[in-house]
């Protein structure tokens, strides 16, 4: 079965926005069935080309992802280098944002639920970086994740360390091609992008806005977990390696 037909098969179930009856569990099953063909049919090259043709909000990339060293809600330092060997799904928000940021957080939570109901959970890390580090610290970060249904098992909400410039994380966003411009009352004008970084620290895709099909991003992430990458001390076995290892033949 070709990659296009697989993605179409999963897309029958559509976005979680259209699943009042089936719910997230059924969508996860749909994703598993969509990914249940031969591993060779899900090469990164095939999926990349299919998404170029079918997903208008997908932008392929292949460049070194800008590095960062920040801290999480507990004050623990987290750098992009620490996440080597995992696929990273990265986005930027700030907690006082009244409109699109909460929607973006909820979209990330949808993606995380889909990934975490498969063996990919151990191979994928979700990272959100605040562009308002002065306000977004400690319990503010924890409460935001809980309010929007994000699982801390493989998700971190990062802010800059005390004493760093107030615009430190906005500079990181700019390095990824996003502009967060502060206006009156602390509000920020900005775009919405979900970035996908591979196990070797290379930016491989951008999904723009909130209208992309979640299953398309999950299929792309799965292709990254299956590919052969450079040896890395933290490298995890791919999805198909784990699946085949669990079968009796």
DOLOSE-915844 format. One record per residue (C-alpha): residue number from 0; x, y, z. Coordinates in Angstrom, 2 decimals. Layout:
# residues N
<NUM; <X; Y; Z>>
...
# end
This chain:
# residues 249
<0; <0.00; 0.00; 0.00>>
<1; <1.33; 3.40; -0.95>>
<2; <1.96; 6.25; 1.46>>
<3; <-0.78; 8.38; -0.15>>
<4; <-3.39; 5.66; 0.42>>
<5; <-2.21; 5.17; 3.99>>
<6; <-2.55; 8.84; 4.80>>
<7; <-5.94; 8.94; 3.07>>
<8; <-7.00; 5.92; 5.15>>
<9; <-6.11; 7.71; 8.37>>
<10; <-7.63; 10.97; 7.12>>
<11; <-11.04; 9.27; 6.87>>
<12; <-11.15; 9.76; 10.62>>
<13; <-10.10; 13.36; 10.12>>
<14; <-8.95; 15.89; 12.65>>
<15; <-9.89; 15.42; 16.32>>
<16; <-12.08; 18.47; 15.84>>
<17; <-14.42; 16.17; 13.88>>
<18; <-14.47; 13.27; 16.31>>
<19; <-17.27; 13.86; 18.82>>
<20; <-18.19; 10.16; 18.78>>
<21; <-14.98; 8.31; 18.01>>
<22; <-12.78; 10.39; 20.32>>
<23; <-9.01; 10.37; 20.68>>
<24; <-8.73; 6.62; 21.42>>
<25; <-10.38; 5.73; 18.13>>
<26; <-8.20; 8.23; 16.31>>
<27; <-5.11; 6.61; 17.82>>
<28; <-6.34; 3.24; 16.51>>
<29; <-6.84; 4.81; 13.09>>
<30; <-3.27; 6.09; 13.16>>
<31; <-1.97; 2.65; 14.15>>
<32; <-3.81; 1.04; 11.24>>
<33; <-2.54; 3.74; 8.90>>
<34; <1.02; 2.96; 9.98>>
<35; <0.56; -0.82; 9.87>>
<36; <2.02; -1.41; 6.41>>
<37; <5.56; -2.42; 5.44>>
<38; <8.23; -0.18; 6.94>>
<39; <9.73; 0.49; 3.53>>
<40; <6.48; 2.14; 2.43>>
<41; <6.94; 4.79; 5.08>>
<42; <10.36; 6.09; 4.18>>
<43; <11.00; 9.70; 5.03>>
<44; <11.38; 10.52; 1.34>>
<45; <7.99; 9.01; 0.46>>
<46; <6.17; 10.71; 3.32>>
<47; <7.93; 14.02; 2.62>>
<48; <6.83; 13.96; -1.02>>
<49; <3.29; 12.93; -0.16>>
<50; <2.89; 15.76; 2.34>>
<51; <4.26; 18.26; -0.17>>
<52; <1.41; 17.16; -2.46>>
<53; <-1.41; 16.80; 0.06>>
<54; <-0.77; 18.97; 3.15>>
<55; <-0.89; 22.64; 2.22>>
<56; <0.38; 23.72; 5.66>>
<57; <3.49; 21.50; 5.49>>
<58; <6.90; 22.99; 4.71>>
<59; <9.86; 20.63; 4.30>>
<60; <13.22; 21.71; 5.73>>
<61; <16.71; 20.30; 6.21>>
<62; <18.99; 22.57; 8.20>>
<63; <20.66; 22.60; 11.59>>
<64; <18.05; 23.49; 14.21>>
<65; <19.04; 26.56; 16.26>>
<66; <20.29; 25.43; 19.64>>
<67; <19.05; 26.58; 23.04>>
<68; <19.72; 26.02; 26.72>>
<69; <16.78; 26.98; 28.91>>
<70; <15.13; 25.72; 32.08>>
<71; <11.88; 23.94; 32.84>>
<72; <9.28; 24.61; 35.53>>
<73; <11.49; 22.91; 38.14>>
<74; <14.54; 25.01; 37.25>>
<75; <16.31; 22.10; 35.54>>
<76; <18.45; 23.06; 32.55>>
<77; <17.28; 21.60; 29.23>>
<78; <19.15; 22.03; 25.96>>
<79; <18.42; 20.85; 22.46>>
<80; <21.59; 18.77; 22.67>>
<81; <20.15; 16.92; 25.68>>
<82; <17.36; 15.66; 23.43>>
<83; <19.65; 14.13; 20.82>>
<84; <18.41; 10.73; 19.70>>
<85; <14.77; 11.79; 19.95>>
<86; <12.43; 13.48; 17.50>>
<87; <11.49; 16.90; 18.92>>
<88; <8.16; 18.63; 18.26>>
<89; <8.74; 22.28; 19.15>>
<90; <6.43; 25.28; 19.43>>
<91; <6.44; 28.79; 20.95>>
<92; <3.66; 30.39; 23.04>>
<93; <3.23; 32.69; 26.02>>
<94; <0.73; 32.00; 28.78>>
<95; <-1.00; 35.41; 28.79>>
<96; <-1.88; 35.08; 25.12>>
<97; <-5.70; 35.35; 24.96>>
<98; <-6.39; 33.71; 21.61>>
<99; <-4.21; 31.53; 19.40>>
<100; <-1.66; 30.31; 21.97>>
<101; <-4.19; 28.25; 23.94>>
<102; <-5.43; 26.75; 20.68>>
<103; <-1.86; 25.91; 19.71>>
<104; <-1.27; 24.27; 23.10>>
<105; <-4.39; 22.17; 22.63>>
<106; <-3.27; 21.12; 19.16>>
<107; <0.09; 20.01; 20.63>>
<108; <-1.84; 18.05; 23.27>>
<109; <-3.82; 16.30; 20.51>>
<110; <-0.61; 15.36; 18.73>>
<111; <0.95; 14.14; 21.97>>
<112; <-2.02; 11.89; 22.75>>
<113; <-1.77; 10.30; 19.32>>
<114; <1.98; 9.73; 19.64>>
<115; <1.79; 8.52; 23.23>>
<116; <-0.70; 5.77; 22.42>>
<117; <1.97; 4.15; 20.28>>
<118; <5.57; 2.94; 20.86>>
<119; <6.70; 6.36; 19.60>>
<120; <6.13; 7.78; 23.09>>
<121; <9.68; 6.82; 24.11>>
<122; <11.15; 8.32; 20.94>>
<123; <9.48; 11.74; 20.78>>
<124; <9.82; 14.80; 23.03>>
<125; <7.42; 17.75; 22.92>>
<126; <8.96; 21.12; 23.80>>
<127; <7.17; 24.44; 24.25>>
<128; <9.20; 27.63; 24.73>>
<129; <7.64; 30.74; 26.25>>
<130; <8.30; 34.11; 24.67>>
<131; <7.42; 35.86; 27.94>>
<132; <10.06; 34.47; 30.33>>
<133; <9.67; 37.30; 32.82>>
<134; <6.14; 36.15; 33.66>>
<135; <6.20; 32.48; 32.67>>
<136; <8.12; 30.63; 35.37>>
<137; <7.67; 27.76; 37.80>>
<138; <4.06; 27.05; 38.69>>
<139; <2.80; 29.19; 35.80>>
<140; <4.40; 26.74; 33.37>>
<141; <3.14; 23.68; 35.24>>
<142; <-0.40; 25.02; 35.53>>
<143; <-0.53; 25.88; 31.83>>
<144; <0.41; 22.36; 30.79>>
<145; <-2.14; 20.82; 33.14>>
<146; <-4.86; 23.19; 31.98>>
<147; <-4.31; 22.23; 28.34>>
<148; <-3.93; 18.47; 28.79>>
<149; <-0.20; 18.10; 28.13>>
<150; <1.56; 15.06; 29.56>>
<151; <4.80; 15.97; 31.41>>
<152; <6.13; 12.45; 30.72>>
<153; <7.50; 13.68; 27.38>>
<154; <6.73; 17.39; 27.33>>
<155; <8.67; 20.34; 28.74>>
<156; <7.65; 23.99; 28.92>>
<157; <10.87; 26.01; 28.89>>
<158; <11.78; 29.52; 29.95>>
<159; <15.05; 31.44; 30.24>>
<160; <17.13; 31.37; 33.41>>
<161; <16.93; 34.33; 35.84>>
<162; <19.20; 37.19; 34.85>>
<163; <18.96; 36.54; 31.11>>
<164; <17.71; 39.31; 28.80>>
<165; <13.94; 39.66; 28.75>>
<166; <13.87; 38.97; 25.02>>
<167; <16.13; 35.91; 25.16>>
<168; <13.49; 33.40; 24.14>>
<169; <12.02; 35.72; 21.50>>
<170; <15.47; 35.70; 19.90>>
<171; <15.32; 31.91; 19.81>>
<172; <11.92; 32.15; 18.12>>
<173; <13.42; 34.51; 15.55>>
<174; <16.21; 32.00; 14.89>>
<175; <13.43; 29.54; 13.97>>
<176; <11.86; 32.10; 11.64>>
<177; <9.13; 33.42; 13.97>>
<178; <8.67; 37.00; 15.09>>
<179; <7.03; 37.76; 18.46>>
<180; <6.56; 41.54; 18.68>>
<181; <5.54; 43.01; 22.01>>
<182; <2.72; 45.52; 21.94>>
<183; <0.63; 47.28; 24.55>>
<184; <-0.38; 45.51; 27.77>>
<185; <2.22; 42.80; 27.19>>
<186; <0.43; 41.32; 24.19>>
<187; <2.55; 39.93; 21.38>>
<188; <1.87; 39.77; 17.64>>
<189; <3.11; 36.48; 16.21>>
<190; <2.59; 33.59; 13.81>>
<191; <1.94; 29.95; 14.64>>
<192; <4.33; 27.19; 13.58>>
<193; <4.95; 23.65; 14.84>>
<194; <8.53; 22.60; 14.17>>
<195; <9.78; 19.01; 13.81>>
<196; <13.46; 18.31; 14.59>>
<197; <15.08; 14.96; 13.90>>
<198; <17.29; 12.81; 16.14>>
<199; <20.43; 14.49; 14.81>>
<200; <19.27; 18.01; 15.69>>
<201; <18.21; 18.99; 12.18>>
<202; <15.04; 20.93; 11.48>>
<203; <13.07; 18.73; 9.08>>
<204; <9.62; 20.31; 8.83>>
<205; <7.36; 23.20; 9.74>>
<206; <3.58; 22.81; 10.02>>
<207; <2.06; 26.27; 9.71>>
<208; <-1.03; 27.48; 11.55>>
<209; <-3.62; 25.24; 13.19>>
<210; <-5.48; 23.78; 10.21>>
<211; <-3.04; 21.00; 9.27>>
<212; <-4.29; 17.43; 9.74>>
<213; <-2.75; 16.10; 12.99>>
<214; <-2.37; 12.62; 11.53>>
<215; <-0.09; 14.05; 8.81>>
<216; <2.36; 15.37; 11.40>>
<217; <2.24; 12.04; 13.27>>
<218; <2.97; 10.12; 10.04>>
<219; <5.93; 12.42; 9.40>>
<220; <7.25; 11.91; 12.94>>
<221; <6.85; 8.16; 12.52>>
<222; <8.91; 8.27; 9.33>>
<223; <11.68; 10.03; 11.25>>
<224; <11.64; 7.37; 13.97>>
<225; <11.98; 4.66; 11.29>>
<226; <14.82; 6.18; 9.32>>
<227; <18.49; 5.32; 9.70>>
<228; <20.27; 8.23; 11.34>>
<229; <23.78; 8.87; 12.59>>
<230; <24.80; 6.82; 15.64>>
<231; <23.90; 8.65; 18.83>>
<232; <24.37; 7.60; 22.47>>
<233; <20.68; 8.30; 23.23>>
<234; <19.24; 6.78; 20.09>>
<235; <16.07; 4.74; 20.59>>
<236; <14.92; 1.83; 18.47>>
<237; <12.53; 2.83; 15.70>>
<238; <8.79; 2.22; 15.76>>
<239; <8.95; -0.79; 13.45>>
<240; <11.87; -2.35; 15.34>>
<241; <9.79; -2.26; 18.52>>
<242; <6.64; -3.49; 16.77>>
<243; <8.43; -6.39; 15.11>>
<244; <10.09; -7.28; 18.39>>
<245; <6.70; -7.66; 20.02>>
<246; <5.35; -10.10; 17.42>>
<247; <5.59; -13.90; 17.90>>
<248; <7.23; -14.53; 14.52>>
# end
